[in-house]
């Protein structure tokens, strides 16, 4: 899905700096398992500094487009959660 050097540089109008994010995949056991994980890595006061530190990064906002559609729309009991999220569902 994502390479080991999958980064973006995004400008924050609120903080007036450039943030660097790394993209990966949520691990097994996460409610977002298999979906894109976007993690903050660093910030810089100029785009030039960000690009010098992360030359492989793409410039511009990138939405990981995660969804929660795979989750039930009601509160489950502990037993239901175990059956739903763990293969086999046995304690």
Protein Blocks (a to p, Z undefined) as FASTA:
>chain_A
ZZcklccddddfklopadddddddddehiakgoiacdddfbdcfbfklmmmmmmmbccdd
ddehiafklpccbdcdfklmmmmmpghjiZZ
